């Protein structure tokens, strides 16, 4: 909590050296102490302001609700636990098998199991996390004074509190001690000192109370993270929910490393801070706060003291605390940490030179701090495209990328689909994933694992066995389609800089449409999304100042979905090109057929443009391949401008398919024609799922729901 640095120094010396210490502290030490006092006061105020929310949470916990958080937070948390190996999927299946649970209760059960059933790896992973934590020690007048805690967040960067390291000058007088701990034999370990290097990197913020500083390499040239490891920080949500326990590793009172293990609970989550209970002591300032998967969720920075009606800090005996009583006498009622996601977003906004930006990038992809970051890191992902003749002016935030040329594609080497290994699913069934558009720069193996990860989350929720990525067929046509698209775009007419927008690009796509059907597709999609045939569209906040005939349907679709105008415009362009150009269709189908089984039962799971390709594919399957299940997810098949141009024209029952499941999300503009209501489609199962915000069209989001996963898993586990 509070670091009584003044008292500590005065207690250790007298005479002339004591006077020098006091004199020097008037420049640095007192300001450092004042910063901490300010942090404590602000934390206490936030604790008081959030009293109503805390009482609500504690009341629900007292009533038996383990995790009194909202359903969306529980869903994201459960997904992350399964993603990060916090719980074995088989343990979930064994626990919930045969019990009818709705999705919120299933998510709660997963979180509960992860709190109660710790895998053996919990301990060694905790040891690994603990190795990254160091004691920060201050040099002053020949003394070495334990001052706080820090932890590595990249190969070269250490994080702590701003009130521990308020500026570069103060940081130069400190060093880090790793392995300041006892061994498994309960004897002191050999501490390893490493100097701080604020000249290479130093960033701090008083309000968020964090400091980030470089650490010098070891004498052999190795970076500290290469020796002790480092924590991969993540800007993503889902690391903790209300009621979950946290773990803290630090150096209380400057002692050897200690851990506060799971005797705590998250009470309140604010925009930038969290309040939790745990037994921490002075000197733990700057410690990492971990969840049970040993992910850093917060930076510990202050305790919250109990106060009386007059605002006075109270001692444990109920009496007012006075200067000189010491921190141990204070009745601390809670602790406050700074949310790691808030710190990462702050770092993303800093104006740094390329060298320092590169150091931040070493924190890893989950941090959102790549070298091009210059805005808040956690923003919705948007799909971009290259449109020749459309150039983004300097200083604008227009999503433009350059499509790979054919020579660049050849230089990288062709990306091939991935066949499944040997005799899986009894040697009689084949699970095939068929992807959509905009996959050309991605690795088929990574895509296969992403799809499988999503499906396994859904299978776990459905209490069914999971699948191995190597047991899945993954045809790949992404590079071939991109080459064909970029080849057609090479003749696109120029568009002026004043028209740089998704609508302007759509005008080009309409002009380039092989059959002139692009505009029809766009307007039909908007009409099915409720756009009036006449009169202005209700698009407040969308497309202000844009021009062009196609702006209205684009902005209407974007306003009523979780997709942006660029994603919608480019998706329809690729669908139109596939359906309107026979050579493109043939090339795509040929690419898919290169990686397909020849005989047996086929379970075909398709997504986006892949649903259109998949329905066409079913007309060209070898005779020995029996399609027992077709899954279409996020599909545009409901648009007449799409289904009327399939190989088997119009709405129809796909040939030979025994069962068909169509899954869609109401906020997915690509699936705007769903559910498939035309009776000519025949009998099929229609599943509407609530995909997460900004992930409405993601395939792993679709497959992570128990409904579609159950349909797939039931077929795969069906007896011969």
C-alpha positions, -999 to +999 in steps of 0.1 A: +000+000+000+018+032+012+056+031+011+069+050+042+102+059+025+108+089+047+104+070+079+126+042+066+155+064+057+154+084+090+153+052+110+185+039+095+209+069+099+218+099+121+241+128+121+254+143+089+244+114+067+208+117+080+207+154+073+219+147+037+192+121+033+165+145+044+179+173+022+180+150-009+145+137-003+132+173-005+139+170-042+129+134-050+118+114-021+091+137-008+075+141-042+076+103-046+059+099-012+033+126-022+026+108-054+017+076-035-004+095-010-023+110-039-028+076-054-042+063-021-065+093-018-078+089-054-083+051-049-103+058-017-125+083-036-132+058-064-140+031-038-164+055-021-180+065-054-185+029-064-201+018-031-236+012-047-221-012-073-199-030-048-229-035-024-249-049-053-221-073-062-215-084-026-252-088-021-255-111-051-224-131-040-239-134-005-271-148-021-251-175-037-243-160-072-207-170-078-200-145-106-224-116-105-214-103-139-234-097-171-241-126-196-218-111-223-189-108-199-194-144-187-195-157-223-163-139-233-146-151-201-157-188-206-144-186-242-110-173-231-106-199-204-111-227-230-089-209-255-060-204-230-060-239-216-074-228-183-096-259-183-096-292-201-125-295-225-129-331-214-134-318-178-162-296-190-178-324-210-176-347-180-192-322-157-221-310-178-228-341-198-264-351-197-275-319-179-298-295-196-281-261-192-288-229-211-258-209-224-254-184-195-255-213-170-230-233-191-206-203-192-209-199-154-202-236-150-171-233-171-158-204-150-167-221-118-149-253-128-118-232-138-118-217-103-123-251-085-103-275-107-068-264-113-047-285-137-013-296-125+002-270-148-012-242-125+018-245-102+047-246-128+030-218-148+028-198-116+065-204-110+072-192-146+051-161-140+069-155-107+103-155-124+094-124-143+088-104-110+116-084-095+122-062-065+130-026-074+157-011-051+167+025-046+203+036-041+205+065-017+236+078+001+254+045+000+223+026+011+201+002-009+165+006+000+138-018-012+113+004-029+087-015-049+080-043-073+082-046-111+076-073-137+088-079-173+063-073-200+086-078-230+122-090-236+134-056-226+107-036-207+096-037-171+063-023-157+058-008-123+039+022-107+045+058-116+047+065-079+076+040-077+094+054-107+081+089-112+107+101-138+138+091-157+162+107-132+147+087-103+147+055-124+185+058-130+191+055-092+172+022-090+180-014-101+160-046-104+167-077-084+154-110-099+153-142-079+151-123-046+133-153-031+137-185-013+144-218-031+123-250-028+146-259+001+135-227+018+169-211+017+176-177+001+182-179-037+210-160-054+195-126-065+205-113-099+208-075-103+200-058-135+202-020-141+173+000-154+179+019-186+154+048-188+175+065-216+165+037-239+128+037-229+107+054-203+070+062-203+047+069-173+013+083-165+003+097-131-035+091-134-031+054-145-001+052-121+021+031-143+057+034-155+074+014-182+112+013-183+139-005-202+162-029-184+198-033-195+210-066-210+230-090-190+268-091-193+266-119-219+243-097-240+211-116-233+179-096-227+163-099-193+132-115-208+153-142-224+166-151-190+136-147-167+107-148-192+081-121-196+043-117-194+024-114-226-001-086-220-034-086-238-057-057-247-085-082-252-115-086-230-124-118-210-095-121-186-117-117-154-153-114-143-168-102-110-164-127-082-133-144-097-102-147-077-068-131-084-032-138-075-005-113-067+033-119-067+055-091-052+079-080-025+058-067+005+078-044+028+108-051+005+109-087+017+118-117-004+092-126-031+058-136-017+025-146-033-011-138-023-028-168-038-066-168-046-077-155-012-096-126-028-123-117-053-129-090-079-155-067-064-159-038-089-147-032-124-145+005-134-134+019-168-097+020-159-095+004-124-106-027-105-112-032-068-104-065-052-097-081-019-063-097-012-037-097+015-011-073+001+013-051+021+035-020+015+061-027-012+037-046-033+032-014-054+039-023-090+031-060-086+012-079-114-023-091-106-029-124-123-060-145-130-058-183-126-044-187-161-015-165-150-025-137-174-019-102-160-052-085-155-041-054-136-012-035-121-015-033-084-010+003-072-028+011-040-047+000-010-080+015+001-080+025+038-111+025+059-123+059+069-147+074+095-175+098+088-151+127+090-129+112+062-101+102+086-081+071+079-087+045+106-064+020+123-073-016+129-084-008+164-109+017+151-090+048+162-079+076+137-045+069+121-017+094+128+016+100+111+041+077+127+016+048+133+030+030+103+011+014+074+007-019+092-017-001+117-041+010+089-073-009+084-071-016+047-106-026+033-097-033-003-071-029-030-071-011-063-054-021-095-051-004-129-066-024-158-039-037-181-062-030-212-063+007-201-025+009-199-021-007-233-046+017-249-027+046-233+006+034-247-009+030-282-017+067-282+018+079-274+037+098-300+070+078-301+099+076-324+103+044-345+129+030-321+107+033-290+076+021-310+096-010-320+103-017-283+066-015-276+059-039-305+081-065-288+053-069-262+036-091-287+005-091-310-021-095-282-010-061-268-022-043-299+011-023-300+026-031-334+049-005-349+022+012-369-001+018-338-009+054-333-045+052-321-063+032-294-053-004-299-087-021-293-107-012-323-131-032-345-112-051-372-122-040-406-117-058-439-099-036-465-093-039-502-071-023-528-088-002-554-065+011-582-070+048-588-082+054-553-055+069-531-058+080-495-047+116-490-021+123-463-035+124-428-067+106-435-079+074-418-091+056-449-086+018-449-064+012-479-041-018-486-022-029-516-032-062-532-004-086-539+008-087-574+012-120-592+050-117-590+048-112-552+024-141-548+048-163-568+077-151-547+059-162-515+050-195-531+015-208-536-005-216-505-020-250-507-050-265-489-045-289-460-058-325-463-068-344-432-045-371-418-052-409-422-082-428-410-102-403-388-138-405-377-137-443-382-123-439-417-158-433-431-164-396-425-146-364-437-150-330-421-143-303-446-141-265-439-147-242-468-136-206-462-148-173-476-132-142-492-102-121-482-080-150-470-051-145-495-025-133-470-033-159-444-018-194-439-042-223-445-028-241-414-035-211-392-070-208-406-077-245-401-067-241-364-089-210-360-120-228-374-113-259-353-108-238-321-142-221-326-159-255-333-142-270-302-156-243-280-191-250-293-186-288-290-175-283-254-206-263-246-227-291-263-209-317-242-195-335-272-160-347-280-137-321-296-117-326-329-081-322-338-072-297-365-052-323-383-084-344-387-100-316-409-098-311-446-092-274-455-093-266-492-078-231-500-087-209-528-079-175-512-048-167-532-063-177-565-093-156-559-072-126-549-051-129-580-082-129-602-097-099-583-066-078-586-063-087-623-097-073-630-092-043-608-062-032-629-085-016-654-106+003-628-111+039-635-096+066-613-116+081-585-108+116-572-094+121-537-126+139-526-145+106-532-123+083-512-149+062-494-165+028-495-193+043-516-168+055-541-152+021-543-186+006-547-191+028-578-160+013-593-171-022-584-205-016-601-187-004-632-165-034-632-192-059-626-190-088-652-228-089-656-238-055-643-253-071-612-233-056-584-257-026-579-287-050-578-270-071-551-263-041-530-298-026-533-315-060-527-295-065-495-304-031-482-341-037-491-341-070-472-326-051-443-356-028-443-345+002-464-376+020-478-379+020-515-385+057-515-375+086-492-343+092-472-326+064-454-323+067-416-285+067-412-277+091-385-240+091-378-232+071-409-216+085-440-218+122-433-206+141-463-202+112-486-215+113-521-224+086-547-255+067-556-245+036-536-239+055-504-275+051-493-277+013-493-242+009-480-248+032-450-282+016-443-266-019-441-238-007-420-261+011-396-281-020-390-253-045-386-219-050-369-201-047-403-187-015-418-193-002-453-160-014-467-166-050-456-200-050-471-189-033-504-159-056-510-178-088-499-205-082-525-179-074-551-162-108-547-196-126-547-206-107-579-172-116-595-175-153-586-211-156-599-206-134-630-173-146-644-172-182-655-134-183-655-133-171-619-159-197-608-141-225-625-107-215-610-121-213-575-139-247-578-108-263-592-087-250-563-112-265-538-114-299-556-076-301-553-080-307-515-111-329-512-117-365-502-128-389-530-150-413-511-169-416-479-194-394-460-189-357-463-196-331-435-192-298-453-190-267-432-190-235-452-188-198-445-196-165-462-187-167-499-177-203-492-214-211-488-220-200-524-190-220-536-200-250-515-235-252-530-220-251-565-194-276-554-221-301-545-230-304-582-195-316-590-186-341-562-173-375-572-198-403-571-182-419-541-186-389-518-219-388-499-227-353-484-245-363-451-244-327-437-241-292-451-236-263-428-239-228-442-228-199-419-231-162-425-245-169-460-258-146-487-278-174-504-311-158-495-305-130-519-321-136-553-292-119-569-271-147-556-292-179-557-305-172-592-269-173-605-259-206-588-250-235-611-284-250-602-304-219-607-326-205-580-335-217-545-332-255-544-323-284-522-285-290-527-281-323-546-277-354-525-275-336-491-292-355-463-293-327-437-287-290-440-281-265-412-281-228-420-268-206-392-269-168-392-267-138-369-292-109-371-263-084-370-244-100-399-251-079-430-237-107-452-265-130-440-291-104-446-312-128-467-315-153-438-335-172-427-340-190-460-377-188-462-384-197-499-400-232-497-380-243-527-350-246-504-367-277-490-364-289-454-335-275-434-326-264-399-323-227-394-303-214-364-301-177-354-272-170-330-262-139-312-227-133-323-205-109-303-202-073-311-177-066-339-176-103-346-209-107-363-194-124-394-165-143-378-166-181-385-151-190-352-178-170-335-205-189-354-190-223-346-185-215-309-222-217-303-236-249-289-264-252-316-244-254-348-216-273-331-241-299-318-254-305-353-218-312-365-207-332-335-237-354-335-231-365-370-194-371-364-201-392-334-230-411-349-225-449-348-218-465-382 
